[in-house]
Amino acid sequence: MRKIPLLTYVAGSIVFLFLMIAVFAPWIAASSDSNSIFPIFKMGPETPDIFSAEYFAPPSALHPFGTDYIGRDVLARLIYGLRSALFFAMAVVSICLSVGVILGGIMGFFGGKIDFILSRVMEIIGNYPIFLLQLTLLAFFTQGYGILLFVMILAGWIPYCRFTRAEFLKLRNQEFIQSSQALGASRIRIFFRHLLPNSLTPILSYIPFDMTSTIVVLGALSFLGFGEPIDAPSIGELLKQANNYFRQAWWLAVFPGVTLFALTLSLALFGSSIRDILDPRLQEK
């Protein structure tokens, strides 16, 4: 068994830390819609602190990450922006994973006209500039998580579908599949009991990279004003403020930027390590 590199533990720990901050955000920073009674950090992301802070207040003991252009606490908005980014990315990846695995399994298992038609659909969608299509669709609708979820999964299922289809095509003629068919195993049993579990390695190793790209795209859309609802705290919204007011408030760029960089880099490194661990060719070495 290969030794797990130290970098895997470090990256995994950072990802776990960010995940815990997102899960326990209501107990870390106060919020108007939070169920927490005694948050550790009393400042919330929605309401300006008009009594004790000025607009663009620099980092201090009261506001460790400073305040934004209307006096809202940057740390609180960053915590809840991290929460929404992670939870939204999980929702997108879960739906894309489910749709892609089911369709890819059907294509690889049955082949024929089903495989031909769905392959053409993937080619049409995959060859179109997806980010441009997302911007076009979002420009015609009111900002909200529903339409944002739709445009994100519009092409997000395709990589999972391709991975699953390729694995099913490779495995369906293997001896253990033919033996199961000879013993009278049903198609459903072969699909879910034999083919699908043996096809999960490339799918599982791709999930952290998909999470990374989803978070980056969500931040880019919010930065351009097409992402999350206008009043919702988000990393992209903070970076948009930094772009407009960098000379007055450098902290609007530094803290959200470092957070986004650390999160995406840790996810990418963790995904790369998982891919290496699950690769049987590397395990033999």
Sequence and secondary structure as in RCSB ss.txt:
>XXXX:A:sequence
MRKIPLLTYVAGSIVFLFLMIAVFAPWIAASSDSNSIFPIFKMGPETPDIFSAEYFAPPSALHPFGTDYIGRDVL
ARLIYGLRSALFFAMAVVSICLSVGVILGGIMGFFGGKIDFILSRVMEIIGNYPIFLLQLTLLAFFTQGYGILLF
VMILAGWIPYCRFTRAEFLKLRNQEFIQSSQALGASRIRIFFRHLLPNSLTPILSYIPFDMTSTIVVLGALSFLG
FGEPIDAPSIGELLKQANNYFRQAWWLAVFPGVTLFALTLSLALFGSSIRDILDPRLQEK
>XXXX:A:secstr
     HHHHHHHHHHHHHHHHHHTHHHHB  TT   SS SB   SSS  TTT  TT  S SSSTT B TTS BHH
HHHHHHHHHHHHHHHHHHHHHHHHHHHHHHHHHHH HHHHHHHHHHHHHHHTS HHHHHHHHHHTS   HHHHHH
HHHHHHTHHHHHHHHHHHHHHTTSHHHHHHHHTT  HHHIIIIIITGGGHHHHHHHHHHHHHHHHHHHHHHHHTT
 SS TTS  HHHHHHHHHHHTTT THHHHHHHHHHHHHHHHHHHHHHHHHHHH HHHHH 
